[in-house]
Amino acid sequence: MSQEILKRFKIRAKKALWQNFLQDDFVLEEIANTVEVSGNNIVEVWPWYGALTEKILLQEPKNLDLVELDTD
C-alpha cells in the first residue's frame, strides 16, 4: 500500500531534510510492536504517508495524535 500512496501523490523524500520513507511491512510491524499501544494515548511524530500509522491503528490505541511539520 505504501508504494501506491507514494506514487499516486508523487511523494518524494527530501534528502536535504534526511527524509527516508520506510516501506518494509515487517520492519513497520516490529516498530509498532515495541511499545504497548492498545488502550494508550500515542503520539506519532512525522507520520509522512501513514505506513506506521496504519500499523499503530491496528493495535487500537485509546488516542493517536499525529505531528507533521512538513507542509508538503
Secondary structure, 3 states (H helix, E strand, C coil): CHHHHHHHCCCCCCHHHCCCCCCCHHHHHHHHCCCCCECCEEEEECCCCCHHHHHHHHCCECEEEEECCCCC
